[in-house]
């Protein structure tokens, strides 16, 4: 497929997108590729988003959160989490789209 066709396919797919977070991510990507915006600008915007969403903590807050987590989570839960992280590291994961596609194929939905 030539570049022009790929662009049209992307435009068609973009028109169907309803999720604002996807549009925001695409804007970030486009800003990174433009000459008027530097990578630092994009990173700063991401940092501002993280601050507004409450995803940024001090090191001490992070240590306290880990300490709380260790005391609140059972050993069974920790082992399940570790098994999941191992599966991720080994590439034994499926996206939501892959799972839905396999279900649709198997059951003819």
C-alpha positions in Angstrom: 0.0 0.0 0.0 1.5 3.3 -1.0 1.8 6.2 1.5 -1.1 8.2 0.1 -3.5 5.2 0.6 -2.2 4.7 4.1 -2.9 8.3 4.9 -6.5 8.0 3.7 -7.0 4.8 5.7 -5.7 6.6 8.8 -8.0 9.6 8.2 -11.0 7.3 7.8 -10.1 5.5 11.0 -9.6 8.8 12.8 -13.0 10.0 11.8 -14.6 7.0 13.6 -12.7 7.6 16.8 -15.0 8.7 19.7 -12.5 8.5 22.6 -11.0 11.9 23.5 -7.9 10.3 25.0 -7.0 8.8 21.7 -7.4 12.2 20.0 -5.2 13.8 22.7 -2.5 11.2 22.2 -2.5 11.8 18.4 -2.2 15.5 19.0 0.9 14.9 21.2 2.4 12.7 18.4 1.7 15.4 15.8 3.2 18.1 18.0 6.4 16.0 18.4 6.7 15.8 14.7 6.1 19.5 14.0 9.0 22.0 13.9 7.2 24.5 16.1 7.1 22.2 19.1 9.9 20.6 20.8 9.9 17.3 22.7 10.3 19.2 25.9 7.0 21.0 25.2 5.2 17.7 24.8 6.8 16.2 27.9 5.8 19.3 29.9 2.2 19.0 28.7 2.2 15.3 29.8 3.6 16.3 33.2 0.8 18.9 33.6 -1.8 16.3 32.7 -0.3 13.9 35.3 -0.3 16.6 38.0 -3.9 17.5 37.3 -4.9 13.8 37.4 -3.1 13.3 40.7 -0.6 10.8 39.3 2.5 12.6 40.5 3.8 12.0 44.0 6.9 12.9 46.0 9.4 10.2 46.7 8.3 10.1 50.3 4.7 9.8 49.3 5.6 7.0 46.9 7.5 5.1 49.7 4.5 5.5 52.0 2.2 4.2 49.3 4.4 1.1 48.8 4.6 0.5 52.5 0.8 0.7 52.8 0.3 -1.5 49.8 2.6 -4.2 51.3 0.6 -4.3 54.5 -2.8 -4.2 52.8 -2.3 -6.8 50.0 -2.4 -10.5 50.9 0.3 -12.8 49.9 -2.0 -14.6 47.4 -2.8 -11.2 45.7 0.9 -10.4 45.6 1.6 -13.7 43.9 -1.1 -13.2 41.3 0.3 -9.7 40.6 3.8 -11.1 40.2 2.5 -13.9 37.9 0.8 -11.2 35.8 3.9 -9.1 35.6 5.9 -12.2 34.6 3.4 -12.9 31.8 3.7 -9.3 30.6 7.5 -9.5 30.6 7.3 -12.8 28.6 4.9 -11.3 26.1 2.1 -13.6 27.2 -0.6 -10.9 26.9 -3.5 -10.1 24.6 -5.0 -6.7 23.8 -8.7 -6.2 24.4 -9.1 -6.1 20.6 -7.4 -9.5 20.2 -9.6 -11.1 22.7 -12.8 -9.7 21.2 -11.7 -10.8 17.7 -11.0 -14.4 18.9 -14.4 -14.5 20.7 -16.1 -13.2 17.6 -14.3 -15.7 15.4 -15.0 -18.6 17.7 -18.7 -17.9 18.3 -19.5 -16.1 15.0 -20.6 -12.9 16.7 
